[in-house]
Amino acid sequence: MKSMGEVRFAADLTQKGIVWKYEPETWVYQYEPQKYTPDFWLPEHNMYIEYKGKMTNEIRRKLLAVRKCNPQYDLRLVFERIANKIRKGSPTTYDKWAEQKNFKWTEQLIEQAWLEEVGK
């Protein structure tokens, strides 16, 4: 337990014959809504582009959360260098991470095939 107050409270519950468990579950919450602004919007193609030079753990987590909360948007990634590793010592490169997470991606410049997907 994290405080003497919790210890006293637990002892009181026990003394009164009340069944209890300490910290039995962990709940996910978001205290304040976060905001995200994608780098580019291509209105004629109805797609959003995020250009990334660096993909920290925090950025990866944010991209996944943004997509999960906004499935109606087509968010695609353009990496400055796909051969970069997601962290030192990892075998996973930026492109492999994007593929694993089902993001459409390209390196440095937009894919022509993306532009041919008009009216998707």
N, CA, C and O atoms as CSV, one atom per row, in Angstrom:
chain,resi,resn,atom,element,x,y,z
A,1,MET,N,N,0.840,-1.180,0.000
A,1,MET,CA,C,0.000,0.000,0.000
A,1,MET,C,C,0.884,1.243,0.000
A,1,MET,O,O,2.035,1.212,0.436
A,2,LYS,N,N,0.321,2.321,-0.494
A,2,LYS,CA,C,1.127,3.512,-0.734
A,2,LYS,C,C,1.085,4.546,0.388
A,2,LYS,O,O,1.858,5.504,0.373
A,3,SER,N,N,0.201,4.366,1.349
A,3,SER,CA,C,0.145,5.343,2.442
A,3,SER,C,C,-0.364,4.672,3.713
A,3,SER,O,O,-1.016,3.629,3.673
A,4,MET,N,N,-0.050,5.293,4.823
A,4,MET,CA,C,-0.550,4.779,6.104
A,4,MET,C,C,-2.068,4.908,6.168
A,4,MET,O,O,-2.739,4.102,6.813
A,5,GLY,N,N,-2.600,5.914,5.503
A,5,GLY,CA,C,-4.051,6.061,5.467
A,5,GLY,C,C,-4.713,4.867,4.802
A,5,GLY,O,O,-5.743,4.385,5.274
A,6,GLU,N,N,-4.130,4.386,3.709
A,6,GLU,CA,C,-4.672,3.191,3.046
A,6,GLU,C,C,-4.559,1.972,3.950
A,6,GLU,O,O,-5.466,1.141,3.998
A,7,VAL,N,N,-3.453,1.868,4.661
A,7,VAL,CA,C,-3.266,0.733,5.583
A,7,VAL,C,C,-4.340,0.770,6.670
A,7,VAL,O,O,-4.944,-0.257,6.980
A,8,ARG,N,N,-4.580,1.948,7.250
A,8,ARG,CA,C,-5.612,2.069,8.296
A,8,ARG,C,C,-6.998,1.756,7.736
A,8,ARG,O,O,-7.802,1.083,8.381
A,9,PHE,N,N,-7.267,2.257,6.520
A,9,PHE,CA,C,-8.567,2.008,5.901
A,9,PHE,C,C,-8.767,0.514,5.662
A,9,PHE,O,O,-9.835,-0.027,5.948
A,10,ALA,N,N,-7.727,-0.158,5.132
A,10,ALA,CA,C,-7.803,-1.599,4.886
A,10,ALA,C,C,-8.012,-2.364,6.190
A,10,ALA,O,O,-8.790,-3.317,6.238
A,11,ALA,N,N,-7.319,-1.949,7.240
A,11,ALA,CA,C,-7.475,-2.615,8.544
A,11,ALA,C,C,-8.906,-2.460,9.056
A,11,ALA,O,O,-9.466,-3.396,9.626
A,12,ASP,N,N,-9.492,-1.293,8.859
A,12,ASP,CA,C,-10.869,-1.064,9.289
A,12,ASP,C,C,-11.830,-1.951,8.510
A,12,ASP,O,O,-12.754,-2.528,9.083
A,13,LEU,N,N,-11.611,-2.060,7.189
A,13,LEU,CA,C,-12.461,-2.947,6.387
A,13,LEU,C,C,-12.373,-4.384,6.893
A,13,LEU,O,O,-13.386,-5.064,7.059
A,14,THR,N,N,-11.150,-4.828,7.130
A,14,THR,CA,C,-10.930,-6.202,7.612
A,14,THR,C,C,-11.593,-6.411,8.961
A,14,THR,O,O,-12.251,-7.427,9.186
A,15,GLN,N,N,-11.421,-5.457,9.851
A,15,GLN,CA,C,-12.007,-5.550,11.193
A,15,GLN,C,C,-13.520,-5.657,11.131
A,15,GLN,O,O,-14.136,-6.312,11.972
A,16,LYS,N,N,-14.113,-5.025,10.149
A,16,LYS,CA,C,-15.571,-5.042,9.998
A,16,LYS,C,C,-16.053,-6.234,9.181
A,16,LYS,O,O,-17.251,-6.383,8.940
A,17,GLY,N,N,-15.103,-7.097,8.750
A,17,GLY,CA,C,-15.482,-8.284,7.999
A,17,GLY,C,C,-15.852,-8.021,6.552
A,17,GLY,O,O,-16.557,-8.819,5.934
A,18,ILE,N,N,-15.386,-6.917,6.011
A,18,ILE,CA,C,-15.693,-6.561,4.625
A,18,ILE,C,C,-14.607,-7.121,3.713
A,18,ILE,O,O,-13.420,-6.874,3.923
A,19,VAL,N,N,-15.019,-7.867,2.710
A,19,VAL,CA,C,-14.076,-8.426,1.736
A,19,VAL,C,C,-13.588,-7.305,0.835
A,19,VAL,O,O,-14.387,-6.495,0.365
A,20,TRP,N,N,-12.289,-7.249,0.589
A,20,TRP,CA,C,-11.727,-6.201,-0.248
A,20,TRP,C,C,-10.474,-6.709,-0.954
A,20,TRP,O,O,-9.856,-7.688,-0.536
A,21,LYS,N,N,-10.120,-6.021,-2.028
A,21,LYS,CA,C,-8.879,-6.272,-2.766
A,21,LYS,C,C,-8.230,-4.923,-2.997
A,21,LYS,O,O,-8.917,-3.929,-3.232
A,22,TYR,N,N,-6.928,-4.884,-2.931
A,22,TYR,CA,C,-6.202,-3.631,-3.128
A,22,TYR,C,C,-5.738,-3.502,-4.573
A,22,TYR,O,O,-5.075,-4.396,-5.101
A,23,GLU,N,N,-6.082,-2.405,-5.202
A,23,GLU,CA,C,-5.715,-2.098,-6.587
A,23,GLU,C,C,-5.893,-3.307,-7.510
A,23,GLU,O,O,-4.931,-3.765,-8.127
A,24,PRO,N,N,-7.109,-3.817,-7.602
A,24,PRO,CA,C,-7.352,-5.031,-8.378
A,24,PRO,C,C,-7.382,-4.837,-9.892
A,24,PRO,O,O,-7.238,-5.809,-10.634
A,25,GLU,N,N,-7.567,-3.598,-10.371
A,25,GLU,CA,C,-7.687,-3.342,-11.802
A,25,GLU,C,C,-6.964,-2.056,-12.171
A,25,GLU,O,O,-6.744,-1.178,-11.337
A,26,THR,N,N,-6.604,-1.971,-13.443
A,26,THR,CA,C,-6.058,-0.730,-13.983
A,26,THR,C,C,-6.993,-0.271,-15.086
A,26,THR,O,O,-7.327,-1.044,-15.983
A,27,TRP,N,N,-7.410,0.968,-15.024
A,27,TRP,CA,C,-8.341,1.525,-15.999
A,27,TRP,C,C,-7.622,2.510,-16.893
A,27,TRP,O,O,-6.716,3.219,-16.457
A,28,VAL,N,N,-8.028,2.547,-18.133
A,28,VAL,CA,C,-7.473,3.486,-19.100
A,28,VAL,C,C,-8.351,4.728,-19.109
A,28,VAL,O,O,-9.578,4.632,-19.107
A,29,TYR,N,N,-7.722,5.883,-19.119
A,29,TYR,CA,C,-8.477,7.122,-19.207
A,29,TYR,C,C,-7.636,8.191,-19.890
A,29,TYR,O,O,-6.413,8.086,-19.983
A,30,GLN,N,N,-8.307,9.192,-20.351
A,30,GLN,CA,C,-7.634,10.348,-20.916
A,30,GLN,C,C,-8.186,11.543,-20.178
A,30,GLN,O,O,-9.358,11.889,-20.327
A,31,TYR,N,N,-7.344,12.173,-19.384
A,31,TYR,CA,C,-7.795,13.269,-18.525
A,31,TYR,C,C,-8.285,14.463,-19.338
A,31,TYR,O,O,-9.379,14.975,-19.100
A,32,GLU,N,N,-7.486,14.898,-20.284
A,32,GLU,CA,C,-7.887,16.022,-21.113
A,32,GLU,C,C,-7.809,15.602,-22.579
A,32,GLU,O,O,-6.860,14.929,-22.981
A,33,PRO,N,N,-8.789,15.988,-23.368
A,33,PRO,CA,C,-8.697,15.667,-24.800
A,33,PRO,C,C,-7.445,16.297,-25.398
A,33,PRO,O,O,-7.083,17.429,-25.074
A,34,GLN,N,N,-6.809,15.564,-26.253
A,34,GLN,CA,C,-5.622,16.051,-26.937
A,34,GLN,C,C,-6.018,16.496,-28.336
A,34,GLN,O,O,-7.047,16.075,-28.865
A,35,LYS,N,N,-5.203,17.340,-28.922
A,35,LYS,CA,C,-5.478,17.797,-30.275
A,35,LYS,C,C,-4.310,17.422,-31.176
A,35,LYS,O,O,-3.154,17.403,-30.754
A,36,TYR,N,N,-4.635,17.132,-32.402
A,36,TYR,CA,C,-3.638,16.723,-33.383
A,36,TYR,C,C,-3.904,17.470,-34.679
A,36,TYR,O,O,-5.050,17.568,-35.120
A,37,THR,N,N,-2.866,17.990,-35.282
A,37,THR,CA,C,-2.988,18.690,-36.557
A,37,THR,C,C,-2.067,18.017,-37.561
A,37,THR,O,O,-0.847,18.121,-37.434
A,38,PRO,N,N,-2.617,17.330,-38.556
A,38,PRO,CA,C,-1.764,16.697,-39.567
A,38,PRO,C,C,-1.040,17.757,-40.394
A,38,PRO,O,O,-1.510,18.887,-40.527
A,39,ASP,N,N,0.097,17.378,-40.938
A,39,ASP,CA,C,0.918,18.333,-41.689
A,39,ASP,C,C,0.247,18.814,-42.973
A,39,ASP,O,O,0.246,20.012,-43.255
A,40,PHE,N,N,-0.315,17.905,-43.743
A,40,PHE,CA,C,-0.876,18.267,-45.048
A,40,PHE,C,C,-2.250,17.634,-45.234
A,40,PHE,O,O,-2.509,16.526,-44.766
A,41,TRP,N,N,-3.121,18.359,-45.924
A,41,TRP,CA,C,-4.403,17.811,-46.361
A,41,TRP,C,C,-4.480,18.004,-47.865
A,41,TRP,O,O,-4.246,19.100,-48.374
A,42,LEU,N,N,-4.809,16.932,-48.569
A,42,LEU,CA,C,-4.976,16.986,-50.013
A,42,LEU,C,C,-6.471,16.871,-50.294
A,42,LEU,O,O,-6.986,15.764,-50.451
A,43,PRO,N,N,-7.177,18.010,-50.360
A,43,PRO,CA,C,-8.641,17.964,-50.466
A,43,PRO,C,C,-9.159,17.251,-51.697
A,43,PRO,O,O,-10.210,16.611,-51.637
A,44,GLU,N,N,-8.456,17.342,-52.804
A,44,GLU,CA,C,-8.933,16.663,-54.015
A,44,GLU,C,C,-8.787,15.144,-53.911
A,44,GLU,O,O,-9.374,14.399,-54.696
A,45,HIS,N,N,-8.009,14.703,-52.946
A,45,HIS,CA,C,-7.777,13.265,-52.761
A,45,HIS,C,C,-8.312,12.787,-51.414
A,45,HIS,O,O,-8.236,11.603,-51.084
A,46,ASN,N,N,-8.848,13.723,-50.650
A,46,ASN,CA,C,-9.399,13.430,-49.332
A,46,ASN,C,C,-8.432,12.613,-48.474
A,46,ASN,O,O,-8.825,11.619,-47.862
A,47,MET,N,N,-7.176,13.033,-48.432
A,47,MET,CA,C,-6.194,12.339,-47.612
A,47,MET,C,C,-5.342,13.334,-46.834
A,47,MET,O,O,-5.104,14.463,-47.265
A,48,TYR,N,N,-4.900,12.877,-45.690
A,48,TYR,CA,C,-4.039,13.659,-44.818
A,48,TYR,C,C,-2.664,13.007,-44.798
A,48,TYR,O,O,-2.535,11.783,-44.819
A,49,ILE,N,N,-1.644,13.853,-44.757
A,49,ILE,CA,C,-0.266,13.362,-44.775
A,49,ILE,C,C,0.460,13.887,-43.550
A,49,ILE,O,O,0.387,15.072,-43.226
A,50,GLU,N,N,1.150,13.001,-42.884
A,50,GLU,CA,C,2.041,13.376,-41.787
A,50,GLU,C,C,3.453,13.072,-42.250
A,50,GLU,O,O,3.790,11.921,-42.530
A,51,TYR,N,N,4.282,14.113,-42.330
A,51,TYR,CA,C,5.682,13.951,-42.728
A,51,TYR,C,C,6.499,13.773,-41.458
A,51,TYR,O,O,6.430,14.599,-40.548
A,52,LYS,N,N,7.273,12.692,-41.397
A,52,LYS,CA,C,8.014,12.383,-40.179
A,52,LYS,C,C,9.493,12.187,-40.455
A,52,LYS,O,O,9.887,11.369,-41.286
A,53,GLY,N,N,10.295,12.951,-39.744
A,53,GLY,CA,C,11.735,12.756,-39.776
A,53,GLY,C,C,12.156,11.832,-38.655
A,53,GLY,O,O,13.071,11.024,-38.812
A,54,LYS,N,N,11.483,11.956,-37.521
A,54,LYS,CA,C,11.813,11.157,-36.349
A,54,LYS,C,C,10.547,10.510,-35.809
A,54,LYS,O,O,9.493,11.145,-35.753
A,55,MET,N,N,10.652,9.255,-35.415
A,55,MET,CA,C,9.495,8.506,-34.907
A,55,MET,C,C,9.779,8.004,-33.502
A,55,MET,O,O,10.096,6.829,-33.313
A,56,THR,N,N,9.670,8.870,-32.532
A,56,THR,CA,C,9.878,8.461,-31.143
A,56,THR,C,C,8.724,7.565,-30.698
A,56,THR,O,O,7.710,7.459,-31.388
A,57,ASN,N,N,8.883,6.938,-29.568
A,57,ASN,CA,C,7.823,6.109,-29.010
A,57,ASN,C,C,6.558,6.946,-28.794
A,57,ASN,O,O,5.452,6.489,-29.083
A,58,GLU,N,N,6.721,8.151,-28.293
A,58,GLU,CA,C,5.579,9.032,-28.059
A,58,GLU,C,C,4.856,9.365,-29.365
A,58,GLU,O,O,3.626,9.372,-29.407
A,59,ILE,N,N,5.600,9.637,-30.414
A,59,ILE,CA,C,4.988,9.932,-31.716
A,59,ILE,C,C,4.248,8.714,-32.242
A,59,ILE,O,O,3.142,8.842,-32.767
A,60,ARG,N,N,4.840,7.536,-32.109
A,60,ARG,CA,C,4.169,6.312,-32.578
A,60,ARG,C,C,2.865,6.091,-31.815
A,60,ARG,O,O,1.838,5.774,-32.415
A,61,ARG,N,N,2.907,6.257,-30.515
A,61,ARG,CA,C,1.703,6.087,-29.702
A,61,ARG,C,C,0.634,7.102,-30.097
A,61,ARG,O,O,-0.549,6.770,-30.181
A,62,LYS,N,N,1.061,8.345,-30.338
A,62,LYS,CA,C,0.110,9.391,-30.716
A,62,LYS,C,C,-0.539,9.081,-32.059
A,62,LYS,O,O,-1.752,9.230,-32.209
A,63,LEU,N,N,0.254,8.651,-33.033
A,63,LEU,CA,C,-0.312,8.333,-34.348
A,63,LEU,C,C,-1.348,7.218,-34.255
A,63,LEU,O,O,-2.393,7.287,-34.901
A,64,LEU,N,N,-1.068,6.206,-33.465
A,64,LEU,CA,C,-2.022,5.110,-33.294
A,64,LEU,C,C,-3.299,5.601,-32.615
A,64,LEU,O,O,-4.400,5.211,-33.002
A,65,ALA,N,N,-3.151,6.452,-31.606
A,65,ALA,CA,C,-4.319,6.978,-30.893
A,65,ALA,C,C,-5.138,7.890,-31.793
A,65,ALA,O,O,-6.368,7.831,-31.785
A,66,VAL,N,N,-4.465,8.729,-32.567
A,66,VAL,CA,C,-5.162,9.635,-33.482
A,66,VAL,C,C,-5.984,8.833,-34.484
A,66,VAL,O,O,-7.151,9.141,-34.729
A,67,ARG,N,N,-5.375,7.815,-35.055
A,67,ARG,CA,C,-6.102,7.017,-36.049
A,67,ARG,C,C,-7.269,6.274,-35.404
A,67,ARG,O,O,-8.350,6.191,-35.987
A,68,LYS,N,N,-7.058,5.741,-34.220
A,68,LYS,CA,C,-8.131,5.011,-33.537
A,68,LYS,C,C,-9.322,5.924,-33.232
A,68,LYS,O,O,-10.475,5.510,-33.356
A,69,CYS,N,N,-9.039,7.164,-32.833
A,69,CYS,CA,C,-10.106,8.106,-32.490
A,69,CYS,C,C,-10.718,8.794,-33.710
A,69,CYS,O,O,-11.769,9.425,-33.603
A,70,ASN,N,N,-10.068,8.676,-34.859
A,70,ASN,CA,C,-10.531,9.365,-36.065
A,70,ASN,C,C,-10.503,8.430,-37.277
A,70,ASN,O,O,-9.840,8.733,-38.269
A,71,PRO,N,N,-11.205,7.311,-37.213
A,71,PRO,CA,C,-11.126,6.332,-38.307
A,71,PRO,C,C,-11.706,6.846,-39.626
A,71,PRO,O,O,-11.484,6.246,-40.678
A,72,GLN,N,N,-12.440,7.941,-39.572
A,72,GLN,CA,C,-13.047,8.486,-40.792
A,72,GLN,C,C,-12.035,9.203,-41.680
A,72,GLN,O,O,-12.343,9.512,-42.831
A,73,TYR,N,N,-10.828,9.474,-41.167
A,73,TYR,CA,C,-9.813,10.184,-41.949
A,73,TYR,C,C,-8.769,9.231,-42.506
A,73,TYR,O,O,-8.405,8.244,-41.867
A,74,ASP,N,N,-8.300,9.536,-43.686
A,74,ASP,CA,C,-7.258,8.757,-44.355
A,74,ASP,C,C,-5.916,9.424,-44.045
A,74,ASP,O,O,-5.512,10.368,-44.723
A,75,LEU,N,N,-5.238,8.930,-43.026
A,75,LEU,CA,C,-3.959,9.487,-42.594
A,75,LEU,C,C,-2.824,8.605,-43.106
A,75,LEU,O,O,-2.778,7.407,-42.829
A,76,ARG,N,N,-1.916,9.214,-43.852
A,76,ARG,CA,C,-0.789,8.480,-44.427
A,76,ARG,C,C,0.520,9.113,-43.974
A,76,ARG,O,O,0.568,10.295,-43.633
A,77,LEU,N,N,1.572,8.317,-43.974
A,77,LEU,CA,C,2.865,8.767,-43.475
A,77,LEU,C,C,3.889,8.888,-44.590
A,77,LEU,O,O,3.992,8.020,-45.457
A,78,VAL,N,N,4.638,9.969,-44.554
A,78,VAL,CA,C,5.780,10.144,-45.450
A,78,VAL,C,C,6.997,10.277,-44.537
A,78,VAL,O,O,7.092,11.205,-43.733
A,79,PHE,N,N,7.920,9.331,-44.678
A,79,PHE,CA,C,9.113,9.327,-43.833
A,79,PHE,C,C,10.282,9.969,-44.557
A,79,PHE,O,O,10.453,9.804,-45.765
A,80,GLU,N,N,11.070,10.691,-43.810
A,80,GLU,CA,C,12.277,11.273,-44.378
A,80,GLU,C,C,13.260,10.176,-44.761
A,80,GLU,O,O,13.927,10.255,-45.793
A,81,ARG,N,N,13.344,9.139,-43.908
A,81,ARG,CA,C,14.263,8.031,-44.172
A,81,ARG,C,C,13.674,6.755,-43.566
A,81,ARG,O,O,13.638,6.598,-42.346
A,82,ILE,N,N,13.214,5.849,-44.429
A,82,ILE,CA,C,12.524,4.645,-43.935
A,82,ILE,C,C,13.457,3.674,-43.235
A,82,ILE,O,O,12.998,2.846,-42.448
A,83,ALA,N,N,14.755,3.751,-43.501
A,83,ALA,CA,C,15.700,2.806,-42.911
A,83,ALA,C,C,16.003,3.107,-41.443
A,83,ALA,O,O,16.653,2.307,-40.770
A,84,ASN,N,N,15.536,4.259,-40.940
A,84,ASN,CA,C,15.756,4.567,-39.524
A,84,ASN,C,C,15.079,3.514,-38.658
A,84,ASN,O,O,14.013,3.003,-39.002
A,85,LYS,N,N,15.705,3.200,-37.541
A,85,LYS,CA,C,15.149,2.238,-36.582
A,85,LYS,C,C,14.216,2.975,-35.623
A,85,LYS,O,O,14.441,4.141,-35.301
A,86,ILE,N,N,13.174,2.290,-35.172
A,86,ILE,CA,C,12.223,2.939,-34.265
A,86,ILE,C,C,12.862,3.262,-32.910
A,86,ILE,O,O,12.406,4.161,-32.204
A,87,ARG,N,N,13.906,2.534,-32.553
A,87,ARG,CA,C,14.710,2.859,-31.370
A,87,ARG,C,C,16.053,2.163,-31.512
A,87,ARG,O,O,16.179,1.203,-32.273
A,88,LYS,N,N,17.028,2.624,-30.807
A,88,LYS,CA,C,18.373,2.070,-30.896
A,88,LYS,C,C,18.342,0.567,-30.574
A,88,LYS,O,O,17.776,0.145,-29.566
A,89,GLY,N,N,18.951,-0.208,-31.439
A,89,GLY,CA,C,19.027,-1.651,-31.225
A,89,GLY,C,C,17.831,-2.434,-31.741
A,89,GLY,O,O,17.859,-3.665,-31.743
A,90,SER,N,N,16.799,-1.760,-32.172
A,90,SER,CA,C,15.611,-2.447,-32.672
A,90,SER,C,C,15.835,-2.887,-34.116
A,90,SER,O,O,16.474,-2.167,-34.883
A,91,PRO,N,N,15.327,-4.044,-34.496
A,91,PRO,CA,C,15.398,-4.448,-35.896
A,91,PRO,C,C,14.317,-3.780,-36.745
A,91,PRO,O,O,14.358,-3.852,-37.973
A,92,THR,N,N,13.355,-3.134,-36.093
A,92,THR,CA,C,12.208,-2.555,-36.798
A,92,THR,C,C,12.529,-1.169,-37.339
A,92,THR,O,O,12.901,-0.262,-36.593
A,93,THR,N,N,12.379,-1.027,-38.641
A,93,THR,CA,C,12.576,0.261,-39.291
A,93,THR,C,C,11.226,0.981,-39.390
A,93,THR,O,O,10.175,0.388,-39.147
A,94,TYR,N,N,11.273,2.262,-39.749
A,94,TYR,CA,C,10.040,3.048,-39.838
A,94,TYR,C,C,9.034,2.422,-40.788
A,94,TYR,O,O,7.849,2.340,-40.467
A,95,ASP,N,N,9.491,1.980,-41.952
A,95,ASP,CA,C,8.558,1.390,-42.916
A,95,ASP,C,C,7.941,0.097,-42.392
A,95,ASP,O,O,6.756,-0.158,-42.605
A,96,LYS,N,N,8.741,-0.718,-41.708
A,96,LYS,CA,C,8.206,-1.978,-41.158
A,96,LYS,C,C,7.176,-1.696,-40.071
A,96,LYS,O,O,6.156,-2.379,-39.984
A,97,TRP,N,N,7.445,-0.684,-39.240
A,97,TRP,CA,C,6.482,-0.317,-38.207
A,97,TRP,C,C,5.164,0.109,-38.860
A,97,TRP,O,O,4.088,-0.325,-38.449
A,98,ALA,N,N,5.265,0.962,-39.880
A,98,ALA,CA,C,4.065,1.445,-40.564
A,98,ALA,C,C,3.275,0.288,-41.171
A,98,ALA,O,O,2.047,0.259,-41.086
A,99,GLU,N,N,3.973,-0.656,-41.778
A,99,GLU,CA,C,3.300,-1.824,-42.353
A,99,GLU,C,C,2.616,-2.652,-41.269
A,99,GLU,O,O,1.476,-3.086,-41.437
A,100,GLN,N,N,3.319,-2.867,-40.154
A,100,GLN,CA,C,2.744,-3.645,-39.050
A,100,GLN,C,C,1.486,-2.993,-38.491
A,100,GLN,O,O,0.566,-3.678,-38.044
A,101,LYS,N,N,1.454,-1.666,-38.520
A,101,LYS,CA,C,0.323,-0.920,-37.958
A,101,LYS,C,C,-0.697,-0.506,-39.023
A,101,LYS,O,O,-1.627,0.249,-38.739
A,102,ASN,N,N,-0.518,-0.999,-40.236
A,102,ASN,CA,C,-1.451,-0.742,-41.345
A,102,ASN,C,C,-1.584,0.729,-41.729
A,102,ASN,O,O,-2.674,1.204,-42.048
A,103,PHE,N,N,-0.466,1.436,-41.693
A,103,PHE,CA,C,-0.420,2.792,-42.234
A,103,PHE,C,C,0.112,2.714,-43.650
A,103,PHE,O,O,1.060,1.976,-43.919
A,104,LYS,N,N,-0.484,3.464,-44.554
A,104,LYS,CA,C,0.124,3.627,-45.871
A,104,LYS,C,C,1.281,4.593,-45.683
A,104,LYS,O,O,1.163,5.584,-44.961
A,105,TRP,N,N,2.398,4.301,-46.334
A,105,TRP,CA,C,3.599,5.107,-46.143
A,105,TRP,C,C,4.393,5.207,-47.434
A,105,TRP,O,O,4.213,4.421,-48.365
A,106,THR,N,N,5.266,6.186,-47.462
A,106,THR,CA,C,6.221,6.336,-48.548
A,106,THR,C,C,7.441,7.062,-47.980
A,106,THR,O,O,7.442,7.506,-46.832
A,107,GLU,N,N,8.472,7.168,-48.805
A,107,GLU,CA,C,9.686,7.847,-48.367
A,107,GLU,C,C,9.873,9.146,-49.140
A,107,GLU,O,O,9.914,9.140,-50.370
A,108,GLN,N,N,9.982,10.234,-48.437
A,108,GLN,CA,C,10.310,11.577,-48.905
A,108,GLN,C,C,9.278,12.241,-49.796
A,108,GLN,O,O,8.928,13.396,-49.552
A,109,LEU,N,N,8.781,11.570,-50.809
A,109,LEU,CA,C,7.846,12.180,-51.753
A,109,LEU,C,C,6.564,11.362,-51.840
A,109,LEU,O,O,6.555,10.175,-51.512
A,110,ILE,N,N,5.494,11.992,-52.276
A,110,ILE,CA,C,4.207,11.300,-52.360
A,110,ILE,C,C,4.236,10.239,-53.464
A,110,ILE,O,O,4.883,10.421,-54.496
A,111,GLU,N,N,3.545,9.158,-53.237
A,111,GLU,CA,C,3.421,8.089,-54.231
A,111,GLU,C,C,2.418,8.505,-55.301
A,111,GLU,O,O,1.332,8.992,-54.984
A,112,GLN,N,N,2.775,8.316,-56.546
A,112,GLN,CA,C,1.854,8.622,-57.638
A,112,GLN,C,C,0.567,7.814,-57.518
A,112,GLN,O,O,-0.515,8.312,-57.826
A,113,ALA,N,N,0.685,6.585,-57.078
A,113,ALA,CA,C,-0.496,5.727,-56.926
A,113,ALA,C,C,-1.497,6.333,-55.953
A,113,ALA,O,O,-2.704,6.170,-56.128
A,114,TRP,N,N,-1.014,7.025,-54.936
A,114,TRP,CA,C,-1.919,7.677,-53.994
A,114,TRP,C,C,-2.763,8.723,-54.713
A,114,TRP,O,O,-3.956,8.862,-54.441
A,115,LEU,N,N,-2.150,9.443,-55.614
A,115,LEU,CA,C,-2.857,10.520,-56.326
A,115,LEU,C,C,-3.876,9.976,-57.320
A,115,LEU,O,O,-4.793,10.686,-57.730
A,116,GLU,N,N,-3.713,8.740,-57.695
A,116,GLU,CA,C,-4.637,8.115,-58.636
A,116,GLU,C,C,-5.827,7.500,-57.945
A,116,GLU,O,O,-6.706,6.941,-58.599
A,117,GLU,N,N,-5.869,7.596,-56.613
A,117,GLU,CA,C,-6.969,7.035,-55.812
A,117,GLU,C,C,-8.103,8.041,-55.610
A,117,GLU,O,O,-8.852,7.920,-54.641
A,118,VAL,N,N,-8.250,9.016,-56.483
A,118,VAL,CA,C,-9.262,10.063,-56.369
A,118,VAL,C,C,-10.645,9.447,-56.196
A,118,VAL,O,O,-10.989,8.458,-56.843
A,119,GLY,N,N,-11.426,10.053,-55.310
A,119,GLY,CA,C,-12.802,9.623,-55.109
A,119,GLY,C,C,-12.930,8.310,-54.376
A,119,GLY,O,O,-13.937,7.618,-54.518
A,120,LYS,N,N,-11.966,7.968,-53.624
A,120,LYS,CA,C,-11.904,6.729,-52.854
A,120,LYS,C,C,-13.101,6.465,-52.002
A,120,LYS,O,O,-13.154,5.448,-51.311
